[in-house]
């Protein structure tokens, strides 16, 4: 998604959010004040005894309408003064003061209209100032409640917006870290492959041409998979087969490969270059230092809603003292970014004399965002068994 479409999407989301907030405000405002009106009319019907209850209905309707209008108008001033961005400590005294002011306006206007313009008779048993003070107190409580609900909603909305922004920032940081980790993989991977090809050009031109094709497949996969978070395990296995074929140019019969992959694991998504990194580490520190070479085993199983992937090679962890650990650490970092604590990468000796790199991934993984890189099945190098379903992928 380019920057223009991203900005357009954000503008559309902001407009939709604003319209939804306006609709919610209208619904809540109408429901609250109409509910108060119904409650007031009910009280008049139940408790009015001195005169006809219908005489009070116009003044009640007019009073509620004034409260509705006052709260609607003050909403614009609250936004202009920036009160919606304040915290509770700074809002509390402002809410109290504003409630008193609004209540005074509401009581004064209602008192003037009811007993001035409409010339309704004042209750004989109560002093006008007592009635005004009672209305002021009731109005202050009512307005304070309205302001608390109003600001509580905006504080909650602001908290949600902050959470959304934090999630967006976290996703952006995560994507940047993944791209940085992938950029570390590609040069290291390419240089190792070129070193394998260099000594073959003069010795066996035909095999060198085949190796160039395999290297082209590797480079194409490396570039295309850089745009993906996950790829099918079968695609990764093809890439590993190409890499091992190139490595046999140097190691020949010293490098032996055993594949034990459950058919159900082939379609499962894994991070790109994950298996290749583990196999490359096994070749570099398990096969290359040993005169007699050894066998690399690639095992994949689906167990307990998890994909269990193992790469074994001869050697010991202590013997790999020359390793910087960048490849394995890079793979572990990518797993942590993609799957969190659900995915693990463990490097151990089991049994003695053999190093096992084990990756455990949850089967409920992030879906592949794009189609996997299309490619033709590469030709296997001498001594490397191709990953066919019938022979090499027996469960």
N, C-alpha and C positions, 0 to 999 in steps of 0.2 A: 504494500500500500504506500503510495507516494505522499509527499507532504501536503499537496493540494487536497487529495481525498481525505487525508487525516483531519485537516482543518475543517473541511466541509462536514465531516462526520461529527466533530466536536460541536460545531455551530448548531447542527440539527439536534443533537442530544440536549444542548443547552436550551434551545427553543421548546422542545417537547417537555423538558423538565419545568420550564417556566409556565407553560400552559397548564400542566398538571397541577402545579402549585396554586395557580389562580382558580382553577375549578374546585380544588379542595378548600380554598379559603371561602368561596361563595357558599359551598355546601355547609361548611361548619358554621359560618356566620348566620345563615338562614336557619339552620337547625337549632342553634343556641338561642337566638332571640325569639323565634317562634315558640320554642319550648318554654321559655320564660313567660311569654304572653299567655300560653295555655295554662301555666301554673297560676299566674295572677288571676285569670278569669275564674279558675276553679276555686281559689280562696274567696273571691268575692261572692260566688254563688253559695259557698258553704257558711261563711261567717258574717256576711253583711245582714244586719237586722234592723237598723234604724230607718233605712230608706230603700227605695227600689234599687236592687243591684244593677239593673240596666243603666242607671244614671252614671255609674262609675266606668262603664265600658269604654266610652270615647276617651276619657282621660288616660285610661290604662293603655289603650292602643296608641295614643299620641305619645305617651311616655316611652313605650318600648321602641317606637319608630325613631324618637330622638336619640335613644341610646344606640340604636343600630347606626344611625347617621353619624353620630359623634365618633364612635369607634372606627367607622370606615374612613372618616376624614383624618383622624389622628394617625392612622396607619401610614399615610404618605409622609407625615412629618417625622415619624419614627425612623423611616428609611432614609430620609434626608439628613437627619442628625447622626446616623450611623450607630444607633443603639443596638441594631441587630447583630453587630459584630463584637459587642461587649460581653464580658464574662458575668457570672452571677453576682460577684462581689460588687462590681460597679453598677450592675443593673438594679439591685435590690433597693437602694435609696431612690433611684430615679423612678422605679415602678411605683413606690409609695407616694412620692411627690406628684407624679403624673396622675395617679388615681384620685388624689385629693382635688387636683385642678379640674379634671374631667367631671368628677362628681359634683363639684361646685357649679360648673357650667350646666350640667344636666339638671341639677336641682333647681337652679335659678330659672332656667328656661321653662321647665315643667311647671314650677310654682307660678311663674308669671302668666303662662298660657291658661292653666287650669283656673286659677283664682283671679286673674286679671282680665284677659281677653274673653274667656268663656263665662266669667262672673259666677263660677260655682260658689255656693256658700261654704264658708269655712266651718269646720266642726266646732260646735259650741264649747265642748269640754276641753279642747286643746288650744294652747296659745299658738299663733302663727309661727313664731320663732322656734317653738318646740317641734312643730311639723317640719319646718325647714331643716333643723338640725338632724331630725330623724332621717329625712330624705338624704341629707348629706352623708350620714354615716352608712346608710344602706347602699348608697351609690358608690362610696369609696370601696366598700367590700366587693361590690359587683365589678367595678372597674379594675380593681387590683386582681381579681380572679381572671378577668378577661385578658389583662396584660400578661399575667403569669402564663396562661395557656398559650398566648400568642408567642411570647419569647421562648417558652419551652420548646415549641415546635421548631422555631428557627435555630435554637441551639442544637437540637437533635439533627436538623437538616444540615447544619454546618459540620457537625461531627461526621455525618455520613459522607459529605463531600470531601472532608479531609481523609477519611478512610479510602474513598475511591481514588483520590490523588496519590495517596501512599501506595495503593496497589498498582496504579499506573507507573509510578516511579520505580517500584520494585520490579515490575515486569520489564521496564526499559533497562534497568541496571542488569537484570538477569540476562536479557538478550545481548547486551554489550559484553558481558563476561563470557557468554557462550561463543560469541564471534571471536573474542580475543583468544579463547582456548583453541578454537578451530584453526585460527591463523597460526598458532604454534605447532599444530599437528602437520599441516601440509608441507612446509619446507623440509622438516625432518624426514617425513615420509618420502618425498620426492628425491632427496639427495641419496638416501639409502638405496632406492631403486636404481638410480643412475650408476652408483658404484657397482651394483650387481651386473649391469649391462656393459660397462666399459671394457672389461676383460674379454668379452665374448665377440666383439666386432671382428677382430683379426683371426680368431681361432675357428669360428663356425658362422659364416655370414648368414646361412639359411636360418639357423637357430637364432641369430641376432635379430633377423627380421621378425621372427615370431615373438621374440622378447620385446621388440619395439611395439608390436601390436598389443601385447599384454600391458606394457607400461602406459600406452595410450588409453587403454581401458581403465587403468588405475587412476590416471590423471583426470579423465572425464568423470569418473565416479567421485573423486575427491572434490572436484569443483562443483558438481551438481548437488552432492549431498551436503555441501556447506550451507545451502539454503533451507535445509530440513532439520527438524528436531529429532525425528526418528525415521528409520528406514526398515523395510522387512529384513528379517534375519537372513533370508535366502540371498538377498542382494549383497549383504555384507560377506556372506560365505563365498560368493563368486569372487569378490574382491580379494579375499584372503587366498583363494586358490591361485589367482594371478600373482600375488605377491610371493607365495611359496614357490611357484614355478620360476620366478626370477631369482629367488634366493638359491635355488638348486643349480643355477649357473655357477655359483661360487662353491657351494658345499657338495654338490653332486650326491653320491650315495650316502654321505654322512648325514644328510637330512632325510628323515623318514616321518611320514605323517599318518595319523590314524584319526578317522572321523567317526564319531558315534553320536549322531544327531537324531532325536525323535522327530518323525515327520510333522507332528503337531506344532513343533517349534519354528518351522520354516516361515510361516506367515506372521509371526509375532514381531512387533516393532521393537527395535533397540536403537540407541544413539549411534549415528554414523561414525565409522572408524573406531568403534569400541573394540570389537573383536580383532581388527587388524592391529591395533596398538598392543593388545596382549600377546598376539602371535609374534609380532615384531620383537617385543621384549623377550619372548621365549627363545627366538632364533639368536638374538644378539648375545644373550647372557647364558643360554643353556646349550646351544649347539656350537656356535663359533669358537668358544674357548676350548672345546674338547676335541682332541685329535680323532677319537673314534666317533664323534658326533652323537646322535641319539634320536629318539622319537619324540615328536610333538603330538599330543592328543588333544583333540577338540571335542568336548562332550557338551551336549545340550539336552536338558530334560525339563518337562513341565511337571512340577510337584507342588501340591498344596497352594494352588492359585499363584504360583511363582514360576518364573523362568530361571532355571539354575544353569549357568554357563561356566564351564571350566576349561582352562588351557593349562596343560601340564607339560613339563620339560625336565630333563635331567639336570642335576646341579643342586646347589645349596644357596640359601639366602646370603650366607657369609661370603660365598665365593663371588657374589655380585657386587663387591665393594667398589668397583669402578663405575657403577651405575649412578647417575644423578637422580634417578627416580622421577624425572619430569613426565615421562609417558604415563606411568601408573598414577601419579598424583593428578595429572591432567584428566585422566579418565574418571578418577574418583570425584574430582571437582565437578565435572559435567554431570555425573550421576546425581550428585547432591543438588545441583541447580535444577535438574529436570524432575526428579522424583522425591527429593527430600530424604527423610529417614527411611522411606520404604525400600530404597535400593542400597545395596552394600557392595563393596569390593574388598576382598580379603586375599592377602598374599601369604602363603604358608608353605612349610615343608611337610608333605604327607603323601607317601611314607618317606622315611629318611632317604636322602639322595635324589628326591624328586621335588620340584617346586610346583605348587598349584596356585594359579590365579583364578579365583572364583568370584563371579558376579551373580547377584540375585536381584532380579527385577520383578516388580508386581505385574501380574497379567493385565490388570486394569491400568494401562499406561496411557500417556498422552497420544491422541490419534495423530496419524500422519497428516500433515497439513497439505502436502502436495503429493502428486504421484511420484513414485520412486523412479530413479534414473533408468531409462530404458536402455538395454544393452543386449548384445548377443552373448550366449554362454561362451566363455573363453576356452581355448584349448589348454589342457593341463600339460604342465611340463613333465619331463621324464621322472618317473618315480613318485609323482604326486597323484593320488587318486582323486578324480573329479567328484564333486558333490552331487552324484546322481541319487535318485530316491531309492533305487532298488538295492544297490550294493553298499555304498558308503554311508547311507543314512539309515541304517537298521537301528531299531530301538534297542 
